[in-house]
Amino acid sequence: MPVGAPHATVLGLGIHRAERIVPNADVIEAIDSSDAWIQQRSGIRERRWVGPDETLETMTLEASRKALASSGIDAAQIDAVIVATCTWTMQTPALATKVAHALGTQSPVAFDISAACAGFCHALALANDMIRAGTARHVLVIGAELLSEMTSRTDRGTAFIFGDGAGAVVVGPSEVPGIGPVVWGSDGEQFDAIRQSTDWREVLASDSPEMPYIQMDGGTVFRWASFEMAKVAQETLDRTGIRVEDLDLFIPHQANMRIIDAMARAMKLPEHVRIARDIAEQGNTSAASIPLALGRMYDEGQAHSGDLALFIAFGAGLSYAAQVVRIP
């Protein structure tokens, strides 16, 4: 039987932001809106979309290479590659297999998961369990999305929301806890609150096929996330055995600034807890949003090695996951 490590921890972080900066001014005409309306509704001032030479694969590779360099782990030491994404358009094979080969790994287990915006936290939980179970020693966890291709430019409820980017972490063994127990689940009764506009079979049957886009019942998602996720956050702290006062960072999925603020109020976060607000310049990048938000906090001097962070994410399904992480 394999013998696992006592604990697992995050060893390094790498991010890649899509190169094209798209301000609100570039999206308002098609939806008969205004910069002020978008900012009031979502907190978004601009978002990142891919440039002409960028793809989901290139962004994933860039973030992964940076994560490996940050961790000091060689690609040959990676035993597993997990990519969380909902925008890889090939049903099979998995993007993770292509990325693993391009990085120069040595035949690791490689697979994609689809848990929408909660995907990165799901993948991190899997990596933690694999290392502690002894089925892997070093795991590359990636959240990557190319959402600009699945955004309707004329849908007033979503045209301004989404962005492109990738974030990756290397997870490895540790003698002390670095990743806390996950609290995860789903509310399938509200399965269609966030959804793809059209089934692929309908697209293929159409005389004029178009890429499906993401639709969302904004009011339902706002109410559910603002209040239900605060309960998940508290359960995560309780299972980890810490108090909200012990946190240094709160890094929620970057869905909407109002949701972030509502969660912080419901959790009664102390003033010293620094809150990620990457959505203002990046937009909502689904599975990539938590590592991208952490990357900005490092860049702005708000995050420091050893800080205790609460990750919490939620999205289509409605799926969710949360854990406390000691950041590298």
Buried (B, 14 or more C-beta within 10 A) or exposed (E): EEEBBEBBBBBBBBBBBBBBBBEBEBBBEBBEBEBEBBBEBBBBBBBBBBEEEBEBBBBBBBBBBBBBEBBEBBBEBBBBBBBBBBBBEEEEEBBBBBBBEBBEBEEBBBBBBBBBBBBBBBBBBBBBBBBBEEBBBBBBBBBBBBBBBBBBBEBEBBBBBBBBBBBBBBBBBBEEBBBBBBBBBBBEEBEBBBBBBBEEEEBEEEEEEEEBBBBBBBEBBBEBBBEBBBEBBBBBBEBBEBEBEBBBBBBBBBBBBBBBBBBBEBBEBEEEBBBBBBBBBBBBBBBBBBBBBBBBBBEEEBBEEEBBBBBBBBBBBBBBBBBBBBBB
